[in-house]
Amino acid sequence: MNLHSASETVAPHQPAVPVSNGTLAMWMFLTTEAMFFAALVGTWIVVRSTAGDAWPDQNMVHVNLLYGILNTVVLLASGVAAWFAARSAERKDAGRARHWMLVTILLGSAFLGIKGYEYFEKHELGLVNLGQPGLVHDRADAIYVSAVGATVKERLLHDSGLTADETGSLELIQQGLVAWTSSQAGRTSDPGYQQAVFDCLATLIFPVGDTATSAAFLVDEKSSLGSDLQGLLETRKRQEVKLAGLQQKMAAETSATAKDEATAITLELSGINLKIVRTEARIRALDRFAPGISSGSGGINVVEHLRLPVVVPGGRSWSSTWLLLTGMHALHMVAGLLAWLMILPIRNPALFSATVGNCARYWHFVDVVWIVIFLVVYCL
């Protein structure tokens, strides 16, 4: 006997969520990604707000608003292309969908190219630590001077790709800037003068903030060095004449007094020659590197592209959070581009339409994340 009456009907199966399993999985994945980027953006905001005045402004770290605007326009244009690709795939127009996918890939690659140039520029200026820890320092002090000296020495010893001009610049920096700064700072008990010497080295390498004080200090120092050098040369000449007379006297007769005096003068001349070499190196270094900060064209890292340690107050926190935030977004861009490339050869119409739609949703999410990054990094 049939247990069901003739009037009973079986309702068709209805899914719990009115989307496909693939679409539901994508939305769940994007939810976790939203939480991930919310943590990164929150970290940036917290670090910046707690840093106060120690946080570097955009000019100090060469954050170019034009690059941010250009990247935003390019990425939004790629988002429009991704939308057209998804719409074409829904309409079973695979040819047009692939056309818009290629446009999306090209625009996304352009975005990464601009971002890559930003990374390269900041790496060359010494503003980010890519494989070279301790490149950014918060203040100019003895530790900073040691870091500059170690970097110069390391490059001179192990960088085989240096040109003759780069090698000459590094040697002049080692003699006329690093060694001179260490010597001057070690000889004084005046903390104000000592800090001025440290600040001048940092300014010559990468000028930030108020450079007028360091520029005026260097002008006065160069004028004083000229007088000092002239005095040293005259003293050396007098002592050389005196030493020559003593040597003639010792050649004519044996004199213990003349011999002792000649020995003392020889030692004195050795010290004078060392001072002359250091002073001449300092004057050459100032002649070559100081005009950059006076004219506003930039310091050694800007003009010479030597990638030396720099002093940027709050720069360590900035470089770490900037790399983390923009780098994670760039990695997601790379993942999206790889996904588009993997979808291109799919020939199954249903699978092609579904995957294009999900990849477009991911791409739009990446667009939204970039807009947030652009606002907090480039605009605020």
C-alpha positions as a printed NumPy array, in Angstrom:
array([[  0.   ,   0.   ,   0.   ],
       [  1.327,   3.463,  -0.942],
       [  1.952,   5.401,   2.261],
       [  1.87 ,   8.768,   0.453],
       [ -1.409,  10.238,  -0.657],
       [ -1.818,  11.293,  -4.258],
       [ -1.911,  14.954,  -3.221],
       [  1.519,  14.882,  -1.615],
       [  4.409,  16.32 ,  -3.628],
       [  8.136,  16.275,  -2.978],
       [  9.664,  19.793,  -2.878],
       [ 12.793,  20.276,  -5.007],
       [ 16.146,  20.526,  -3.204],
       [ 17.104,  24.061,  -2.264],
       [ 20.687,  24.918,  -1.232],
       [ 21.189,  26.545,   2.163],
       [ 22.972,  29.47 ,   0.521],
       [ 21.815,  30.664,  -2.921],
       [ 25.349,  30.61 ,  -4.407],
       [ 27.613,  27.88 ,  -5.702],
       [ 30.056,  26.125,  -3.419],
       [ 32.968,  27.784,  -5.192],
       [ 31.51 ,  31.263,  -4.736],
       [ 30.758,  30.564,  -1.071],
       [ 34.33 ,  29.349,  -0.539],
       [ 35.684,  32.504,  -2.17 ],
       [ 33.575,  34.769,   0.059],
       [ 34.733,  32.863,   3.15 ],
       [ 38.347,  33.19 ,   1.995],
       [ 37.946,  36.931,   1.383],
       [ 36.487,  37.301,   4.875],
       [ 39.665,  35.858,   6.398],
       [ 41.754,  38.072,   4.112],
       [ 39.812,  41.132,   5.257],
       [ 40.662,  40.292,   8.868],
       [ 44.321,  39.788,   7.903],
       [ 44.634,  43.186,   6.228],
       [ 42.628,  44.846,   8.994],
       [ 45.35 ,  43.681,  11.394],
       [ 48.101,  45.048,   9.136],
       [ 46.437,  48.42 ,   8.658],
       [ 45.675,  48.554,  12.37 ],
       [ 49.348,  47.895,  13.126],
       [ 50.356,  50.805,  10.879],
       [ 47.854,  53.138,  12.562],
       [ 48.884,  52.116,  16.096],
       [ 52.628,  52.376,  15.402],
       [ 52.212,  55.749,  13.725],
       [ 49.951,  57.211,  16.407],
       [ 52.236,  56.102,  19.242],
       [ 55.385,  57.393,  17.495],
       [ 54.177,  61.003,  17.645],
       [ 56.795,  63.467,  16.389],
       [ 59.285,  60.638,  15.861],
       [ 57.31 ,  59.42 ,  12.839],
       [ 59.019,  60.621,   9.622],
       [ 57.06 ,  62.799,   7.236],
       [ 56.627,  61.855,   3.597],
       [ 59.479,  64.062,   2.381],
       [ 61.965,  62.388,   4.725],
       [ 61.226,  58.894,   3.406],
       [ 60.509,  59.936,  -0.197],
       [ 56.884,  58.815,  -0.269],
       [ 55.738,  60.245,  -3.592],
       [ 52.014,  61.001,  -3.711],
       [ 52.153,  60.969,  -7.521],
       [ 53.22 ,  57.305,  -7.514],
       [ 50.357,  56.483,  -5.162],
       [ 47.796,  58.268,  -7.349],
       [ 49.167,  56.616, -10.514],
       [ 49.039,  53.177,  -8.921],
       [ 45.5  ,  53.793,  -7.708],
       [ 44.307,  54.789, -11.181],
       [ 46.018,  51.778, -12.765],
       [ 44.593,  49.337, -10.235],
       [ 41.067,  50.737, -10.429],
       [ 41.257,  50.467, -14.222],
       [ 42.294,  46.838, -13.839],
       [ 39.299,  46.314, -11.54 ],
       [ 36.965,  47.652, -14.261],
       [ 38.599,  45.28 , -16.772],
       [ 38.115,  42.373, -14.353],
       [ 34.411,  43.268, -14.027],
       [ 34.009,  43.229, -17.811],
       [ 35.795,  39.874, -17.942],
       [ 33.384,  38.405, -15.38 ],
       [ 30.321,  39.806, -17.198],
       [ 31.532,  38.428, -20.528],
       [ 32.15 ,  35.012, -18.963],
       [ 28.609,  34.993, -17.505],
       [ 27.262,  35.644, -21.   ],
       [ 29.31 ,  32.727, -22.366],
       [ 31.426,  35.086, -24.459],
       [ 34.778,  33.444, -23.695],
       [ 36.682,  35.366, -26.355],
       [ 35.731,  38.772, -24.995],
       [ 36.288,  37.553, -21.437],
       [ 39.848,  36.508, -22.291],
       [ 40.424,  39.885, -23.913],
       [ 39.466,  41.702, -20.701],
       [ 41.479,  39.23 , -18.634],
       [ 44.599,  40.138, -20.625],
       [ 43.876,  43.828, -20.036],
       [ 43.585,  43.098, -16.313],
       [ 46.886,  41.211, -16.331],
       [ 48.672,  44.033, -18.153],
       [ 47.343,  46.703, -15.789],
       [ 48.131,  44.593, -12.742],
       [ 51.676,  44.089, -14.026],
       [ 52.001,  47.856, -14.519],
       [ 50.938,  48.368, -10.896],
       [ 53.634,  45.966,  -9.702],
       [ 56.18 ,  47.674, -11.948],
       [ 55.487,  51.059, -10.354],
       [ 55.57 ,  49.533,  -6.896],
       [ 58.821,  47.746,  -7.734],
       [ 60.377,  51.059,  -8.752],
       [ 59.336,  52.526,  -5.382],
       [ 61.025,  49.608,  -3.595],
       [ 64.177,  50.036,  -5.689],
       [ 64.299,  53.795,  -5.094],
       [ 63.985,  53.442,  -1.332],
       [ 66.507,  50.609,  -1.306],
       [ 69.022,  52.776,  -3.174],
       [ 68.436,  55.638,  -0.735],
       [ 68.947,  53.309,   2.232],
       [ 65.401,  53.777,   3.516],
       [ 64.384,  50.122,   3.639],
       [ 66.263,  47.095,   4.945],
       [ 66.331,  44.604,   2.084],
       [ 68.975,  42.11 ,   3.149],
       [ 70.999,  44.734,   5.021],
       [ 69.853,  45.048,   8.643],
       [ 70.646,  48.169,  10.608],
       [ 70.616,  50.434,   7.569],
       [ 68.135,  52.913,   9.068],
       [ 69.016,  54.655,  12.353],
       [ 66.819,  56.85 ,  14.524],
       [ 69.592,  59.239,  15.603],
       [ 73.165,  60.19 ,  14.747],
       [ 75.561,  58.833,  17.366],
       [ 78.703,  56.737,  17.698],
       [ 76.79 ,  53.573,  16.784],
       [ 75.634,  55.215,  13.572],
       [ 79.18 ,  56.325,  12.674],
       [ 80.429,  52.764,  13.242],
       [ 77.654,  51.413,  11.02 ],
       [ 78.624,  53.771,   8.191],
       [ 82.288,  52.794,   8.538],
       [ 81.445,  49.074,   8.545],
       [ 79.236,  49.445,   5.465],
       [ 81.931,  51.337,   3.55 ],
       [ 84.584,  48.803,   4.51 ],
       [ 82.359,  45.867,   3.566],
       [ 81.626,  47.309,   0.143],
       [ 85.258,  48.148,  -0.552],
       [ 86.371,  44.637,   0.38 ],
       [ 83.619,  42.501,  -1.109],
       [ 81.727,  44.441,  -3.78 ],
       [ 83.501,  43.516,  -7.022],
       [ 81.047,  45.486,  -9.158],
       [ 82.175,  48.927,  -7.985],
       [ 83.295,  51.409, -10.606],
       [ 86.484,  53.424, -10.162],
       [ 84.428,  56.504,  -9.285],
       [ 82.393,  54.587,  -6.69 ],
       [ 85.564,  53.169,  -5.163],
       [ 87.07 ,  56.651,  -4.959],
       [ 83.916,  58.019,  -3.356],
       [ 83.859,  55.262,  -0.741],
       [ 87.543,  55.76 ,   0.104],
       [ 86.991,  59.513,   0.439],
       [ 83.966,  58.895,   2.663],
       [ 86.004,  56.538,   4.836],
       [ 88.894,  59.   ,   5.232],
       [ 87.24 ,  62.41 ,   5.057],
       [ 83.91 ,  61.686,   6.748],
       [ 83.885,  58.54 ,   8.894],
       [ 87.468,  58.66 ,  10.229],
       [ 87.299,  62.438,  10.667],
       [ 83.975,  62.283,  12.535],
       [ 85.224,  59.524,  14.85 ],
       [ 88.424,  61.477,  15.564],
       [ 86.676,  64.786,  16.242],
       [ 83.939,  63.249,  18.389],
       [ 86.498,  61.332,  20.438],
       [ 88.658,  64.367,  21.154],
       [ 85.961,  66.667,  22.497],
       [ 84.238,  66.672,  25.868],
       [ 81.575,  69.096,  24.619],
       [ 78.394,  67.062,  23.987],
       [ 76.929,  69.843,  21.837],
       [ 79.928,  69.896,  19.495],
       [ 80.032,  66.107,  19.452],
       [ 76.363,  65.903,  18.414],
       [ 76.945,  68.572,  15.753],
       [ 79.743,  66.46 ,  14.262],
       [ 77.518,  63.357,  14.227],
       [ 74.628,  65.301,  12.687],
       [ 76.873,  66.667,   9.934],
       [ 77.872,  63.153,   8.859],
       [ 74.221,  62.061,   8.779],
       [ 73.224,  65.179,   6.837],
       [ 75.984,  64.707,   4.27 ],
       [ 74.79 ,  61.153,   3.632],
       [ 71.032,  61.767,   3.654],
       [ 69.726,  65.255,   4.511],
       [ 66.408,  65.325,   6.395],
       [ 64.679,  67.945,   8.485],
       [ 66.524,  71.197,   9.225],
       [ 69.752,  71.01 ,   7.202],
       [ 70.594,  74.723,   7.525],
       [ 72.37 ,  74.233,  10.868],
       [ 74.609,  71.469,   9.534],
       [ 75.27 ,  73.404,   6.32 ],
       [ 76.396,  76.489,   8.286],
       [ 78.548,  74.305,  10.581],
       [ 80.296,  72.766,   7.564],
       [ 80.945,  76.17 ,   5.969],
       [ 82.609,  77.415,   9.158],
       [ 84.536,  74.16 ,   9.502],
       [ 85.857,  74.325,   5.946],
       [ 87.063,  77.892,   6.469],
       [ 88.807,  76.855,   9.677],
       [ 90.321,  73.801,   8.013],
       [ 91.924,  75.972,   5.349],
       [ 93.729,  78.013,   7.991],
       [ 94.679,  74.861,   9.912],
       [ 96.111,  73.239,   6.796],
       [ 98.169,  76.314,   5.973],
       [ 99.561,  76.344,   9.498],
       [100.404,  72.636,   9.348],
       [102.221,  73.03 ,   6.04 ],
       [104.281,  75.926,   7.382],
       [105.128,  74.006,  10.554],
       [106.172,  70.977,   8.527],
       [108.415,  73.112,   6.341],
       [110.136,  74.669,   9.368],
       [110.64 ,  71.323,  11.032],
       [111.981,  69.765,   7.832],
       [114.545,  72.579,   7.54 ],
       [115.521,  72.089,  11.189],
       [115.791,  68.322,  10.723],
       [118.005,  68.768,   7.666],
       [120.37 ,  70.974,   9.71 ],
       [120.54 ,  68.394,  12.483],
       [121.263,  65.621,   9.995],
       [124.13 ,  67.668,   8.552],
       [125.465,  68.251,  12.069],
       [125.269,  64.527,  12.88 ],
       [127.101,  63.72 ,   9.651],
       [129.952,  66.076,  10.596],
       [130.252,  65.096,  14.255],
       [128.815,  62.613,  16.719],
       [126.297,  64.366,  18.936],
       [123.893,  62.51 ,  21.198],
       [121.907,  65.693,  21.752],
       [121.492,  66.303,  18.006],
       [120.482,  62.676,  17.503],
       [117.788,  62.826,  20.203],
       [116.491,  66.114,  18.845],
       [116.377,  64.704,  15.309],
       [114.433,  61.689,  16.545],
       [111.919,  63.953,  18.299],
       [111.481,  66.089,  15.186],
       [111.021,  62.991,  13.018],
       [108.217,  61.785,  15.304],
       [106.686,  65.239,  15.277],
       [106.801,  65.344,  11.478],
       [105.085,  61.963,  11.333],
       [102.21 ,  63.346,  13.405],
       [102.079,  66.538,  11.324],
       [101.949,  64.556,   8.08 ],
       [ 99.099,  62.443,   9.453],
       [ 97.17 ,  65.593,  10.38 ],
       [ 97.813,  67.047,   6.915],
       [ 96.532,  63.89 ,   5.21 ],
       [ 93.382,  63.872,   7.366],
       [ 92.766,  67.582,   6.887],
       [ 93.239,  67.376,   3.117],
       [ 90.887,  64.378,   2.963],
       [ 88.301,  66.302,   4.986],
       [ 88.551,  69.343,   2.711],
       [ 88.219,  67.15 ,  -0.424],
       [ 85.218,  65.387,   1.091],
       [ 83.498,  68.683,   1.895],
       [ 84.291,  70.035,  -1.567],
       [ 82.678,  66.998,  -3.153],
       [ 79.741,  66.204,  -0.876],
       [ 78.743,  69.38 ,   0.979],
       [ 77.354,  71.287,  -2.064],
       [ 74.559,  68.718,  -2.307],
       [ 72.886,  69.787,   0.93 ],
       [ 73.509,  73.479,   0.3  ],
       [ 71.917,  73.399,  -3.158],
       [ 69.082,  71.099,  -2.12 ],
       [ 70.037,  68.399,  -4.635],
       [ 70.433,  65.822,  -1.871],
       [ 73.141,  64.018,   0.042],
       [ 75.518,  61.203,  -0.841],
       [ 72.834,  58.515,  -1.071],
       [ 70.795,  60.664,  -3.446],
       [ 73.628,  61.917,  -5.653],
       [ 76.175,  59.091,  -5.447],
       [ 73.718,  56.148,  -5.029],
       [ 76.02 ,  54.444,  -2.523],
       [ 73.294,  53.042,  -0.22 ],
       [ 74.913,  53.993,   3.087],
       [ 73.154,  53.888,   6.477],
       [ 70.866,  56.87 ,   7.015],
       [ 69.399,  58.697,   9.998],
       [ 65.627,  59.147,   9.859],
       [ 63.861,  59.707,  13.208],
       [ 61.328,  56.9  ,  13.507],
       [ 62.648,  55.427,  10.267],
       [ 63.017,  51.893,  11.578],
       [ 59.361,  51.646,  12.531],
       [ 58.31 ,  53.288,   9.293],
       [ 60.391,  51.05 ,   7.013],
       [ 59.268,  47.848,   8.772],
       [ 55.556,  48.661,   8.702],
       [ 55.695,  50.138,   5.182],
       [ 57.37 ,  47.02 ,   3.801],
       [ 54.957,  44.748,   5.655],
       [ 51.824,  46.55 ,   4.496],
       [ 52.721,  47.259,   0.876],
       [ 54.675,  44.028,   0.49 ],
       [ 51.76 ,  41.841,   1.574],
       [ 49.479,  43.671,  -0.843],
       [ 52.022,  43.174,  -3.643],
       [ 52.177,  39.429,  -2.879],
       [ 48.394,  39.244,  -3.16 ],
       [ 48.644,  41.044,  -6.497],
       [ 51.135,  38.439,  -7.716],
       [ 48.782,  35.652,  -6.584],
       [ 45.92 ,  37.293,  -8.476],
       [ 47.974,  37.603, -11.665],
       [ 48.961,  33.93 , -11.446],
       [ 45.294,  33.015, -11.004],
       [ 44.302,  34.964, -14.131],
       [ 47.059,  33.229, -16.12 ],
       [ 45.896,  29.8  , -14.909],
       [ 42.294,  30.519, -15.902],
       [ 43.099,  31.661, -19.464],
       [ 43.501,  28.167, -21.001],
       [ 40.322,  26.684, -19.423],
       [ 37.93 ,  25.467, -22.163],
       [ 35.008,  24.144, -20.1  ],
       [ 32.363,  26.95 , -20.356],
       [ 30.812,  26.366, -16.928],
       [ 34.164,  26.042, -15.134],
       [ 35.557,  29.038, -17.021],
       [ 32.628,  31.261, -16.054],
       [ 32.777,  30.243, -12.382],
       [ 36.53 ,  30.697, -12.024],
       [ 36.555,  34.049, -13.816],
       [ 33.807,  35.297, -11.501],
       [ 35.659,  34.198,  -8.376],
       [ 38.971,  35.632,  -9.577],
       [ 37.235,  38.946, -10.31 ],
       [ 35.847,  38.995,  -6.759],
       [ 39.352,  38.413,  -5.39 ],
       [ 40.744,  41.14 ,  -7.648],
       [ 38.129,  43.658,  -6.511],
       [ 38.97 ,  42.844,  -2.907],
       [ 42.648,  43.575,  -3.621],
       [ 41.547,  46.894,  -5.181],
       [ 39.658,  47.864,  -2.032],
       [ 42.634,  46.954,   0.152],
       [ 44.894,  49.17 ,  -1.949],
       [ 42.524,  52.139,  -1.612],
       [ 42.766,  51.771,   2.183],
       [ 46.57 ,  51.524,   2.006],
       [ 46.732,  54.547,  -0.294],
       [ 44.7  ,  56.616,   2.152],
       [ 46.666,  55.713,   5.291],
       [ 50.163,  55.658,   3.739],
       [ 50.093,  58.338,   1.052],
       [ 47.388,  60.762,   2.169],
       [ 47.288,  60.853,   5.97 ]])
